[in-house]
Every structure is written in C-alpha cells, then in structure tokens.
Amino acid sequence: MKCALVTGGSRGIGRAVCLKMADMGYYVLVNYKGNETEANNTLALVREKGGDGELLKFDVASKEQIQEILGGWMEKNTDKIIEVLVNNAGIKDDVLMVFMKDEQWENVLQTSLDGFFYVTRLVLNNMVLKRYGRIINMVSVSGLKGTPGQVNYSAAKGGIIAATKALAQEVGKRNITVNAVAPGFIKTDMTEGIDEKEMKGMIPVNRFGLPEEVAYAVGFLAAREAAYITGEVISVNGGLYS
C-alpha cells in the first residue's frame, strides 16, 4: 500500500495536504502532537473523500518519539510503503532577538530542523531501497527573505531550504525528489492575529491565501510527473515575494 506521511497534519495547511494526498490515492498517515480531536477530524475528512489512513501521534522535536512511534509503525507495517513525505510540522514564537529567550530559539529550531532531519532520515532509507520517493518540505517566505521578529523562525525555515537543496543532490539518482513549498500569508491558526485588511495591500493579488492553494503546490510536487523537478522552492504567496 502506498502511503503519504504528513507531519503536523491535524489542522490548517497540514489538513489540506492530507486531503490532497487522499485525492491522489494515498493512504494518509496523519501525524499530530497533541490535538487528537482535530487529528480525528482530519482523518474523518479523508474518509469522507473515499480515502483512508490512520493517526500517528508523536512530537517531531523528539527523536526518541520519532524512532519509537514512526519507526515502530514502519517495522510492523512492511506492506505499507511511505512514498511521499511532507514535512509540514512547525511552530513560531515571535519576538525581537534582543528579547528572545533560549527556549524560544531552541523550540522553534527543534520542531522545524530537528523534525525534518530525524523524520526524513528514518523514511529515506526505504525510499532509497525502492528507488522512488517524493519529499516536500514546508518552509516560508520568512525563510527566503527574513522577517523581523522572527529570527528563530526565519533561521529554521532558511535552514530547511538549504537542506532541501543539499539532499536533492544526494538522492536524485535514486528517483527521489526533494522540494520545498514556501507559503506567504495563508488563512490558518498561525495568521489569526494578523489583520488581513491592513496587510493585503502588500500582496499583489490583494488577499491572503487558502490552505488548499498551498496543498495544490504540494500535490504537484508529489506527482510522478514531477520527476524532473528537484531542489526547488515554490513560493505560494500571491506575489508578495519571489
């Protein structure tokens, strides 16, 4: 059975990506950290579309949980192959660097960078053996241009962009592509505190984006037909920055 693993899949962009993977015929592994209600809602929506999947609860910032839960699942489910990995899980904790506490730096980087590394390394081995895989990393406009008040978040996403380009060169000969999607202002929990009326004037299309529009880009990169696209960053930001 061909599977797609989406980290941070319980809400927002992650949920939209899970639904897109279901549309593409994948058995969807919905990772979540704590919000079981929303994770179950995502899985219910996947099944409403005629797809199927299951929940995998682990914190991507914990290499021990990744090994125990995800590694354990892989050992028990040898008939299920993860063909698509979407590293979507991430957090932000915004503050000017001069006021930033150690834990604000560490938590943001651990969730994004450590999560990318430990989850991808675990899944990558089977992709190499099968000589096929699609890895899509969710980054941000902040990782491309930097955003004041987000030194930690910009560093984390910028690091993943560089890692995406490096890993793409390592595994390209194995028919594994590695790309990134960089959303701008998208209507999710992470932008709830931002005034769209005030900010949309900066955006050429004059609005915030939708999670489904980001998921469409992920689906494009996950397709078999996208085999000649790797090491790229696709911006989904309404023309805000490229």
C-alpha positions in Angstrom: 0.0 0.0 0.0 1.4 3.4 -1.0 1.4 5.9 1.9 1.9 9.6 2.4 3.1 10.9 5.8 2.1 14.4 6.6 3.6 15.8 9.8 1.5 18.4 11.6 -1.5 17.1 9.7 -4.3 17.9 12.1 -5.1 21.5 11.1 -4.6 24.3 8.6 -2.2 23.6 5.8 -1.4 20.1 7.1 -5.0 19.1 6.9 -5.4 20.5 3.4 -2.3 18.5 2.4 -3.7 15.3 3.9 -6.9 15.8 1.9 -4.9 16.4 -1.3 -2.9 13.2 -0.7 -6.1 11.3 -0.3 -7.3 12.7 -3.6 -4.1 11.3 -5.2 -4.9 7.8 -3.9 -2.5 7.7 -1.0 -3.2 6.0 2.4 -2.6 9.0 4.6 -0.6 8.9 7.8 -1.7 12.0 9.8 0.9 13.0 12.3 0.0 15.2 15.2 1.5 16.2 18.6 -1.4 16.8 20.9 -4.7 17.8 19.4 -6.3 14.4 19.0 -9.8 15.9 18.3 -8.6 17.9 15.2 -6.4 15.0 14.1 -9.5 12.7 14.1 -11.4 15.4 12.2 -8.8 15.4 9.5 -8.9 11.6 9.3 -12.7 11.7 9.1 -12.5 14.2 6.2 -10.0 11.9 4.4 -12.5 9.1 4.7 -15.4 11.3 3.6 -13.5 11.7 0.3 -13.3 8.0 -0.1 -9.7 7.7 1.1 -8.2 6.1 4.2 -5.4 6.5 6.7 -4.5 6.5 10.3 -3.2 8.7 13.0 0.4 8.7 14.3 0.9 10.7 17.4 4.5 11.9 18.0 6.4 15.1 18.6 8.7 15.8 15.7 11.0 17.7 18.1 11.7 14.4 19.9 14.0 11.9 18.1 13.0 9.3 20.7 9.3 9.6 19.9 10.0 9.5 16.2 12.1 6.4 16.5 9.6 4.7 18.8 6.3 5.6 17.1 7.2 6.1 13.5 10.0 3.6 13.5 7.7 1.1 15.3 5.0 1.7 12.7 7.4 1.0 9.8 8.6 -2.2 11.4 5.0 -3.5 11.9 3.7 -2.4 8.5 6.1 -3.8 6.0 3.2 -3.9 3.5 2.8 -0.2 3.6 5.4 2.0 1.9 5.8 5.7 2.5 6.2 7.1 -1.0 5.5 10.8 -0.1 6.8 12.6 3.0 5.5 16.1 3.7 7.5 17.8 6.5 4.8 20.3 7.5 5.0 20.5 11.3 6.3 23.8 12.6 5.8 26.4 15.3 6.5 30.0 15.6 7.3 32.1 18.7 7.8 35.7 17.6 9.8 38.2 19.5 12.7 40.6 18.7 16.0 38.8 19.0 17.2 41.1 21.8 14.3 39.8 24.0 14.4 36.2 22.7 14.7 33.6 25.4 16.8 30.4 24.9 13.7 28.2 24.8 12.1 30.4 22.1 15.1 29.8 19.9 15.5 26.1 20.7 11.8 25.1 20.5 11.3 26.7 17.0 14.5 25.2 15.6 14.0 21.8 17.1 10.5 21.5 15.7 11.4 22.5 12.2 15.0 21.5 11.7 15.4 18.5 14.1 11.9 17.3 12.9 13.0 17.5 9.3 16.2 15.6 10.0 15.0 12.8 12.2 11.8 12.1 10.3 13.3 12.3 6.9 16.3 10.2 7.7 14.1 7.4 9.0 11.8 7.4 6.0 14.5 8.0 3.4 16.1 4.5 3.7 13.1 2.7 2.3 12.8 5.3 -0.5 16.4 4.6 -1.5 15.8 0.9 -1.5 12.6 1.3 -3.5 14.3 3.8 -5.8 11.4 6.2 -5.6 10.2 9.0 -3.3 8.8 12.5 -3.0 9.9 14.7 -0.1 8.2 18.1 0.2 9.3 20.5 3.0 7.0 23.2 4.1 9.1 26.4 4.6 8.0 30.1 4.5 8.5 33.4 2.9 10.3 34.2 6.2 13.0 31.6 5.2 13.6 33.3 1.9 13.7 37.0 2.8 13.8 37.0 6.6 11.2 38.6 8.8 11.8 41.0 11.7 10.6 39.5 15.0 11.1 36.0 13.5 14.9 35.4 13.7 14.3 31.9 15.1 11.6 31.0 12.5 13.5 32.6 9.6 16.6 30.6 10.7 14.7 27.4 10.9 13.0 27.7 7.5 16.1 29.1 5.8 18.0 26.1 7.1 15.4 23.7 5.7 15.6 25.4 2.3 19.4 24.9 2.3 18.9 21.3 3.4 16.3 20.7 0.7 18.8 21.7 -2.0 21.6 19.6 -0.5 19.5 16.4 0.0 18.1 16.8 -3.5 21.6 16.4 -4.9 22.3 13.4 -2.7 19.3 11.3 -3.7 18.4 12.4 -7.2 19.9 9.4 -8.9 17.5 7.2 -6.9 14.5 8.8 -8.4 13.8 10.7 -5.2 12.9 14.4 -5.5 13.2 16.9 -2.6 11.5 20.2 -2.9 10.1 22.9 -0.7 6.9 25.0 -0.7 7.1 28.5 0.8 3.7 29.9 1.8 3.2 33.6 2.4 0.1 34.8 4.4 -2.3 31.9 4.5 -5.6 31.8 6.4 -4.7 29.4 9.2 -4.3 29.5 13.0 -0.8 30.9 12.5 -2.2 34.1 10.9 -5.3 34.6 13.1 -3.7 37.6 14.9 -2.8 39.4 11.6 -5.2 42.0 10.2 -5.8 40.9 6.6 -7.4 44.2 5.6 -4.2 46.0 6.8 -1.8 43.6 5.2 -3.4 42.7 1.9 -2.2 45.9 0.3 1.3 44.5 0.3 0.2 41.4 -1.6 -0.3 41.8 -5.4 -3.4 39.5 -5.5 -4.8 41.6 -2.7 -5.8 38.8 -0.3 -4.5 36.0 2.0 -4.1 32.6 0.5 -6.0 29.4 1.3 -4.6 26.2 2.7 -5.9 24.4 -0.3 -3.8 26.6 -2.6 -0.7 25.5 -0.7 -1.8 21.9 -0.8 -2.2 22.1 -4.6 1.5 23.0 -4.9 2.4 20.1 -2.7 0.3 17.8 -4.8 2.0 19.0 -7.9 5.5 18.2 -6.5 4.3 14.9 -5.2 3.1 13.7 -8.6 5.1 11.1 -10.5 5.1 13.5 -13.5 7.1 16.0 -11.4 10.2 13.7 -11.6 12.4 16.3 -13.2 11.8 19.0 -10.6 14.1 18.8 -7.5 15.9 21.1 -5.2 13.3 23.8 -5.9 11.4 26.2 -3.7 7.9 27.0 -4.9 6.5 30.2 -3.4 2.8 30.4 -2.8 2.4 33.9 -1.6 0.2 35.9 -4.0 3.3 37.7 -5.5 4.4 39.1 -2.1 8.0 37.9 -2.6 9.9 35.7 -5.0 
